[in-house]
Amino acid sequence: MIEIREATRDDVDGIARVMRESLREIGRRSYDDEQVASSLVHLAVPDELLIDDGTYFVAVADGQIVGCGGWSRRRKTHAGSAQSTSDAALLDPATEPARIRAMFTDPRWARRGIGRRILELCEARAAAAGFRKLQLVAMRSGEAMYRACGYVEVGEAPVRLEDGVELECTLMEKLTP
């Protein structure tokens, strides 16, 4: 049985492990070795602000984190160590979309509905907070799941990591349920 719960600071190491394993195996299907290596350094970084906000979730099976993801009422669009002063600014739910953030599944647990369950929880919580639209920057490896969940492509959204490596990503949106 898989339990989905709010993440705590005690989960940071487990979240980072899932991020790394997902990027190494699932990410490799869409990105080259240089992009994966850079992602492991710059994207496999849990955003503790999401945890503190109570908007980040973990899927736990047999006491181990097997998936993670969240939503945010803040401007930052993706994980990573680079930050600007506006990243923590709050979004206006009446006029701006909530952000879906840092969705990862342990490759050994992929294709079991974990990502979809976390995504649905994020959508419901964002809607309860007054957001009418959701937005995400999808890595190529996650686009099919997001499309299957009703997200539509808005445009290309390449992510330039701190070392200059660029990941091809897609900006996607959905109205809240």
Protein Blocks (a to p, Z undefined) as FASTA:
>chain_A
ZZdddddfklmmmmmmmmmmmmmmmmmmmmcfklmmmmmmmmmpccfklmmnopaccdde
ehiafbdcdddfbfblbgcjbdcfklmpccdfklpccddehiacdfklgonommmmmmmm
mmmmmmmnopabdcddddfklmmmmmmnopacfbdcddddfkopacdddddddddZZ
